[in-house]
């Protein structure tokens, strides 16, 4: 597969080789998003509970992900498989 891409890139001009590479990267990323549409929340880094400093048994849920610990990755809304998470 990679030799096919390399041979196509060698025969094409510089700008079309860059376009071919960009299309390949986009397809790989969309495949990755289709397989795993969720990523860790950027605010809480996947740990949705933040415990208090004084009262260590009390906790508050992350406001960004509403306590889920995950977010929808960029491009995942194209597939509409993840309607349950913001």
Beta strands, then each sheet from edge to edge (+ up, - down):
strand 1: 38-40
strand 2: 49-51
strand 3: 59-61
strand 4: 70-72
sheet 1: 1+ 4-
sheet 2: 2+ 3-
end
